């Protein structure tokens, strides 16, 4: 079988050439140069672990955090490193105190793992989770704003909202929502799992009390690297999931927030230390740096979406302004059982097994839909999306 070629930039990744990899959004993919840097760091660590982890770690973490802070628009001392955005969400939710009768607001597009976390925290406290319904397909970001604000009451204590929704691929208008809730004295926790590297971020301007996002997705860092931004006036409330030496430290040269989050136990810190290398590498691929890369990926997502919509005879599910580097396209909502043990849609399994295409096919409950979700990175090509569109059309998928 002759597969369509990826873009020339694919030469920087170790992706399987026998797979048309169209699912960067799930776990990312790390370039070879970044993986090599990580291996070099691990070699140094294992040559003298005490030197690396005890005496040098702070001096290595500080510049990595400063460079990431410049990229996402905030002060470095307001950032903590966490393993992933789900950990960031859990860190905030497990730190805060809620009471019976409190309402915790989410949208019905919230990522399932984080919805589980807020359900757990609410159930433990006797609080109630309220899900603001966001229509899908939709025509205007104002529909999101109106729906969220309509669910706010005098019992609302926190909003958890995705910046970019995972199954439906929508860039939500979080800034006006954050500002509107802040005026009412309500904090927002933004789950920006897909945002760093996909969207232009200015976390200080956004002003959310809490913001978490993955670096291993669109910044292409090694797995296990993410950020948690906590507004300065909220840092006393937030503790790491693992309480360790920083809790009793007598040092005064760093904040308690810094001391607790920078070291919460022996771990592999090399994914965080690779963030500057990843930023430099991605910024070098196109003449316009990271901004041009983000524009390139968004354009390819829109092109891929249009190709699929034409092949499947459907319409785009959201306006272009609400698309970043993810896009979901409707399929015929067939009632077919999922394939165990991972619970995959049989179409996703068939695309991989028969056509070597790695792309997610997800279920959307309201209204019942099946969606194919694309997530272009610079190593993808238009030809790969043409191949996906032809394959779906030839299979009679509607």
C-alpha positions, 0 to 999 in steps of 0.5 A: 500500500502506498501511503501519502507522504507527510510534510518534509518537516516529518524528518525531524520526528521518529513517527512510523512511516507506515502510519498516517498519523493524524492524532497529534492532539491526544498525546503529542509527538516529540521531535528527535532533537528534544528526545536527544536532549532529554537523553543527555540530561538523563545521562548526566543525572545518572552519572551523579544523581545527588548533584543533579537532583539535590544541588543543581535542580533549582538552577536548572528548573529556574531558566526553563520556567522563565522561558516558558513564562515568557511564552505564555505571558506571566511571571515565572514565580506564578508558574509550577510544573506538573505532569499533565493538565489533569494533574493541574486540575486535580491539584487545584480542586483537591486544594480548595475547600467546598461545602454542602450547597455550593455549586461548581460550574462546568460545561457539558464539553468538559474533558471526561477525566477532569469532569470525574475529578470535579464530581469527586471533589463535589461529592466529598463536600456535598456540593453540586456540579452544574453543567452549562449546555453548549450546543454542538454544532454551534454558530457563534461563541456568544452561545457559549458565553450566554450559556455559562453565565445563565448557569451562575447563581449566588451559590457558584463557587468555581468555574472549570472550563476547557480553553480548547474542548477535547472531543469537539475541538472548540476554542471557547471564549474563556477571556470574557467569561473569566472577566465576567465571573471575576466581577461577581467574585467567582474564580475560574480554573481554565483547563488549557490542556491543548492551548500552549503552542496552539493558541497565543496565550497571555495569562496575566491578561486573562486573569484567571485564578488558575490555569493549567496546560500541557507542554507535551501536546502542541509544544512537543515536549517529552511526555509528563510536562505541563504548567500550572499557573496560579494567580499570586493572590491565590497561591496560599490556597494551592498545595501540590498533590504530594506534600513533601519537604517544602512544607516545612522549609525555613528558607525565605529566598523563595515563596512557599508556592515555589518551594513546595511545587519545585520538589515534591519527591524524587522524580524525572524532571527532564521533561520540564528541562526540555521545554526551552529546547522544544520552544527553540526547535519549533520556533526555528521551523518557519520564518515567522517562528512560533506564531507562523507555526500556529497559523500554519497548523490552524490553516491545515486544520481548516483545510482538513475539515473542509476536505472531510465535510465535502467528502462526507456531505456535511457542514462545519460544526463551528465558525472558523474563529472557534477552531485552533489546531483541532477540528471535529467533523460529524459522521453518521450517528450509527448505533454500533458497539465500541470495541473492547478493551479500549472502547474504540469506535469500530470505524477507528479500528478499521481505519488503522487496521485496514488503511494505516490511519491513526485518527480518533472517532469519538461519540458525542452524546447530545445530540447523539453524534459520531465525530472524526477529529483531526489535529494537524501538526507541522509534520502533516500534509494536505495529502494525508487529509485528502487520503482520509477523506477519500477513505471515508467516502469510499467506505460509505461513511456519512 
